[in-house]
Amino acid sequence: MKKNTIKAFTLVEMLIVIVIIGILIASLMPRMQTAQGRARDVARKNDLSQIQTAIITSQSDRKVWPGYWTNKQWSEDASKWIKISDIDELLLEAWMSSVPTDPNADNVNFWLWETTNANANGEYIYVIAKRNWVPDGWFALMAKTEVEWSSNWVTCQKADGTPNDTATHDLAHWYISNDDDLADVELCKSVEQGTCSATPDADGKCYYGETAELRYLLVY
C-alpha cells in the first residue's frame, strides 16, 4: 500500500519568503511615495493655474485684486501673503466652480517675513506685489511641493518654518513681499538636495536642505 505524502513549506522556508517579501516592499515604498508625491504636485500646479485665471478674472471685473481693499467684509494688508481660502468668495464670483485646496490637507505651506496668516495646513498662498516698478500690479501664487521634479523655488527654511541660517540667499529669493519687485525673482530651472541656496547658480540650479523647503511659485 502506497503512503500519501503532502509536500509543504517548512517553517524556515516560510520565514525566508516573508523576509524576501518584506525586503521587496521596503525597496518599493520610496518609489511609490515619490510617484504619489509627484502626482499630487501635478495637481497642485494645475490648481494654481486655475486660481491664477480666477484672480485675473476677478481683477478684470472688480478693478481690484481680490483681497486688496475689496468691499467685502474681509480685507488684508497686501504686503503679506494671504491664504486662498480667505478670498474664496471672490474667486467663486469669478466663475470658479470650486476653490481647490492642497491634495494633502496636512501639507504645511510655511512662509516667512511677517506672514503668520500664510502658515496653514493644506493651503495655497498668494501675494500682491509690484513688477517692473509698477506697484500692486502683479501677484504670485505658491504651493508646497513634495519632490524636486515639481519644484521651481526653495524657501531655505526648516520644517518648523524658521529660517535655515546656513543657507545662502539674497532678499528677492528668500522671501517676497509687496515691497519686492517680481521682475527680480529668478525661478529655479532645476532643484537638487544639498546646502540650501535659494539663489539659482549659473546653470539655474537651486539647492534645498530638506523637503520642507521645496516650493512651486507661479508669478503673474
KENU-952850 format. One record per residue (C-alpha): residue in one letter; x negated, y negated, z negated. Coordinates in steps of 0.05 Angstrom, whole numbers. Layout:
# KENU-952850
<code:a	px:X	py:Y	pz:Z> .
...
This chain:
# KENU-952850
<code:m	px:0	py:0	pz:0> .
<code:k	px:-30	py:-68	pz:23> .
<code:k	px:-32	py:-121	pz:-31> .
<code:n	px:-6	py:-191	pz:-11> .
<code:t	px:-53	py:-247	pz:-29> .
<code:i	px:-35	py:-321	pz:-25> .
<code:k	px:-93	py:-367	pz:-8> .
<code:a	px:-91	py:-432	pz:-48> .
<code:f	px:-136	py:-491	pz:-64> .
<code:t	px:-178	py:-484	pz:-126> .
<code:l	px:-176	py:-539	pz:-178> .
<code:v	px:-246	py:-563	pz:-156> .
<code:e	px:-224	py:-567	pz:-83> .
<code:m	px:-162	py:-607	pz:-102> .
<code:l	px:-205	py:-655	pz:-143> .
<code:i	px:-252	py:-664	pz:-84> .
<code:v	px:-194	py:-681	pz:-38> .
<code:i	px:-166	py:-731	pz:-88> .
<code:v	px:-234	py:-765	pz:-94> .
<code:i	px:-241	py:-769	pz:-18> .
<code:i	px:-171	py:-800	pz:-12> .
<code:g	px:-188	py:-849	pz:-67> .
<code:i	px:-252	py:-870	pz:-31> .
<code:l	px:-215	py:-879	pz:35> .
<code:i	px:-162	py:-922	pz:2> .
<code:a	px:-214	py:-964	pz:-34> .
<code:s	px:-251	py:-976	pz:31> .
<code:l	px:-188	py:-995	pz:70> .
<code:m	px:-157	py:-1041	pz:17> .
<code:p	px:-202	py:-1102	pz:31> .
<code:r	px:-187	py:-1096	pz:106> .
<code:m	px:-112	py:-1091	pz:92> .
<code:q	px:-115	py:-1151	pz:45> .
<code:t	px:-154	py:-1192	pz:97> .
<code:a	px:-103	py:-1174	pz:150> .
<code:q	px:-46	py:-1194	pz:105> .
<code:g	px:-81	py:-1259	pz:86> .
<code:r	px:-94	py:-1275	pz:159> .
<code:a	px:-21	py:-1262	pz:176> .
<code:r	px:1	py:-1309	pz:120> .
<code:d	px:-49	py:-1362	pz:145> .
<code:v	px:-19	py:-1358	pz:215> .
<code:a	px:50	py:-1370	pz:183> .
<code:r	px:21	py:-1430	pz:144> .
<code:k	px:-7	py:-1462	pz:207> .
<code:n	px:60	py:-1453	pz:243> .
<code:d	px:96	py:-1483	pz:183> .
<code:l	px:52	py:-1545	pz:183> .
<code:s	px:64	py:-1555	pz:258> .
<code:q	px:139	py:-1553	pz:246> .
<code:i	px:133	py:-1601	pz:186> .
<code:q	px:90	py:-1648	pz:227> .
<code:t	px:144	py:-1652	pz:281> .
<code:a	px:198	py:-1666	pz:229> .
<code:i	px:156	py:-1721	pz:196> .
<code:i	px:145	py:-1755	pz:263> .
<code:t	px:220	py:-1749	pz:279> .
<code:s	px:238	py:-1778	pz:211> .
<code:q	px:190	py:-1836	pz:221> .
<code:s	px:218	py:-1849	pz:290> .
<code:d	px:289	py:-1850	pz:263> .
<code:r	px:277	py:-1889	pz:199> .
<code:k	px:217	py:-1931	pz:220> .
<code:v	px:180	py:-1910	pz:156> .
<code:w	px:141	py:-1847	pz:138> .
<code:p	px:181	py:-1801	pz:93> .
<code:g	px:160	py:-1810	pz:21> .
<code:y	px:136	py:-1881	pz:31> .
<code:w	px:184	py:-1933	pz:4> .
<code:t	px:246	py:-1900	pz:30> .
<code:n	px:316	py:-1920	pz:10> .
<code:k	px:325	py:-1851	pz:-22> .
<code:q	px:323	py:-1846	pz:-97> .
<code:w	px:255	py:-1813	pz:-95> .
<code:s	px:194	py:-1854	pz:-75> .
<code:e	px:119	py:-1844	pz:-85> .
<code:d	px:54	py:-1881	pz:-87> .
<code:a	px:30	py:-1869	pz:-16> .
<code:s	px:-43	py:-1868	pz:-37> .
<code:k	px:-32	py:-1798	pz:-66> .
<code:w	px:-20	py:-1730	pz:-36> .
<code:i	px:53	py:-1711	pz:-46> .
<code:k	px:89	py:-1644	pz:-43> .
<code:i	px:131	py:-1629	pz:19> .
<code:s	px:187	py:-1606	pz:-27> .
<code:d	px:192	py:-1679	pz:-51> .
<code:i	px:212	py:-1702	pz:19> .
<code:d	px:253	py:-1641	pz:39> .
<code:e	px:318	py:-1680	pz:45> .
<code:l	px:288	py:-1728	pz:94> .
<code:l	px:259	py:-1671	pz:135> .
<code:l	px:327	py:-1637	pz:137> .
<code:e	px:356	py:-1702	pz:162> .
<code:a	px:304	py:-1699	pz:218> .
<code:w	px:338	py:-1637	pz:246> .
<code:m	px:296	py:-1586	pz:209> .
<code:s	px:339	py:-1526	pz:194> .
<code:s	px:300	py:-1508	pz:131> .
<code:v	px:236	py:-1535	pz:100> .
<code:p	px:183	py:-1479	pz:96> .
<code:t	px:142	py:-1464	pz:35> .
<code:d	px:78	py:-1424	pz:28> .
<code:p	px:87	py:-1349	pz:43> .
<code:n	px:55	py:-1335	pz:-25> .
<code:a	px:93	py:-1371	pz:-80> .
<code:d	px:33	py:-1364	pz:-126> .
<code:n	px:-16	py:-1396	pz:-77> .
<code:v	px:-42	py:-1457	pz:-114> .
<code:n	px:-57	py:-1516	pz:-69> .
<code:f	px:-103	py:-1554	pz:-116> .
<code:w	px:-125	py:-1622	pz:-94> .
<code:l	px:-170	py:-1677	pz:-122> .
<code:w	px:-174	py:-1750	pz:-139> .
<code:e	px:-113	py:-1775	pz:-177> .
<code:t	px:-66	py:-1726	pz:-145> .
<code:t	px:-35	py:-1688	pz:-202> .
<code:n	px:31	py:-1686	pz:-164> .
<code:a	px:-1	py:-1644	pz:-109> .
<code:n	px:-26	py:-1589	pz:-155> .
<code:a	px:31	py:-1538	pz:-147> .
<code:n	px:44	py:-1466	pz:-131> .
<code:g	px:69	py:-1447	pz:-62> .
<code:e	px:68	py:-1518	pz:-36> .
<code:y	px:44	py:-1554	pz:26> .
<code:i	px:20	py:-1625	pz:13> .
<code:y	px:19	py:-1689	pz:53> .
<code:v	px:-15	py:-1757	pz:51> .
<code:i	px:-2	py:-1822	pz:89> .
<code:a	px:-68	py:-1855	pz:109> .
<code:k	px:-99	py:-1903	pz:158> .
<code:r	px:-134	py:-1885	pz:223> .
<code:n	px:-179	py:-1929	pz:265> .
<code:w	px:-167	py:-1983	pz:214> .
<code:v	px:-91	py:-1981	pz:224> .
<code:p	px:-62	py:-1978	pz:153> .
<code:d	px:-9	py:-1926	pz:137> .
<code:g	px:-3	py:-1908	pz:210> .
<code:w	px:-23	py:-1835	pz:205> .
<code:f	px:-17	py:-1775	pz:159> .
<code:a	px:-49	py:-1708	pz:143> .
<code:l	px:-18	py:-1642	pz:121> .
<code:m	px:-55	py:-1588	pz:82> .
<code:a	px:-46	py:-1515	pz:66> .
<code:k	px:-87	py:-1469	pz:21> .
<code:t	px:-114	py:-1414	pz:65> .
<code:e	px:-139	py:-1345	pz:47> .
<code:v	px:-191	py:-1326	pz:100> .
<code:e	px:-248	py:-1361	pz:135> .
<code:w	px:-220	py:-1349	pz:204> .
<code:s	px:-158	py:-1392	pz:189> .
<code:s	px:-194	py:-1449	pz:155> .
<code:n	px:-220	py:-1515	pz:183> .
<code:w	px:-237	py:-1551	pz:119> .
<code:v	px:-263	py:-1537	pz:49> .
<code:t	px:-250	py:-1577	pz:-14> .
<code:c	px:-311	py:-1559	pz:-56> .
<code:q	px:-272	py:-1547	pz:-119> .
<code:k	px:-267	py:-1489	pz:-167> .
<code:a	px:-208	py:-1442	pz:-175> .
<code:d	px:-181	py:-1486	pz:-232> .
<code:g	px:-181	py:-1548	pz:-188> .
<code:t	px:-242	py:-1581	pz:-219> .
<code:p	px:-298	py:-1606	pz:-173> .
<code:n	px:-354	py:-1560	pz:-153> .
<code:d	px:-412	py:-1601	pz:-179> .
<code:t	px:-464	py:-1561	pz:-140> .
<code:a	px:-431	py:-1578	pz:-74> .
<code:t	px:-458	py:-1626	pz:-21> .
<code:h	px:-406	py:-1672	pz:8> .
<code:d	px:-391	py:-1743	pz:28> .
<code:l	px:-330	py:-1783	pz:9> .
<code:a	px:-288	py:-1770	pz:71> .
<code:h	px:-297	py:-1695	pz:69> .
<code:w	px:-289	py:-1684	pz:-5> .
<code:y	px:-221	py:-1715	pz:-11> .
<code:i	px:-175	py:-1761	pz:28> .
<code:s	px:-134	py:-1818	pz:0> .
<code:n	px:-95	py:-1875	pz:30> .
<code:d	px:-159	py:-1917	pz:30> .
<code:d	px:-197	py:-1868	pz:75> .
<code:d	px:-195	py:-1870	pz:150> .
<code:l	px:-172	py:-1805	pz:181> .
<code:a	px:-215	py:-1821	pz:242> .
<code:d	px:-276	py:-1807	pz:198> .
<code:v	px:-253	py:-1736	pz:179> .
<code:e	px:-293	py:-1682	pz:215> .
<code:l	px:-258	py:-1615	pz:215> .
<code:c	px:-300	py:-1552	pz:209> .
<code:k	px:-309	py:-1513	pz:273> .
<code:s	px:-324	py:-1452	pz:230> .
<code:v	px:-328	py:-1435	pz:156> .
<code:e	px:-376	py:-1389	pz:121> .
<code:q	px:-388	py:-1369	pz:49> .
<code:g	px:-449	py:-1400	pz:15> .
<code:t	px:-465	py:-1462	pz:-26> .
<code:c	px:-404	py:-1505	pz:-16> .
<code:s	px:-414	py:-1562	pz:33> .
<code:a	px:-352	py:-1597	pz:58> .
<code:t	px:-391	py:-1637	pz:108> .
<code:p	px:-399	py:-1599	pz:174> .
<code:d	px:-470	py:-1585	pz:195> .
<code:a	px:-499	py:-1598	pz:265> .
<code:d	px:-462	py:-1537	pz:290> .
<code:g	px:-396	py:-1558	pz:258> .
<code:k	px:-400	py:-1505	pz:204> .
<code:c	px:-377	py:-1516	pz:133> .
<code:y	px:-392	py:-1472	pz:72> .
<code:y	px:-349	py:-1452	pz:14> .
<code:g	px:-368	py:-1423	pz:-53> .
<code:e	px:-303	py:-1387	pz:-68> .
<code:t	px:-238	py:-1374	pz:-32> .
<code:a	px:-202	py:-1426	pz:-74> .
<code:e	px:-238	py:-1479	pz:-32> .
<code:l	px:-210	py:-1457	pz:35> .
<code:r	px:-160	py:-1503	pz:69> .
<code:y	px:-126	py:-1516	pz:135> .
<code:l	px:-119	py:-1590	pz:150> .
<code:l	px:-72	py:-1617	pz:203> .
<code:v	px:-86	py:-1690	pz:219> .
<code:y	px:-37	py:-1733	pz:258> .
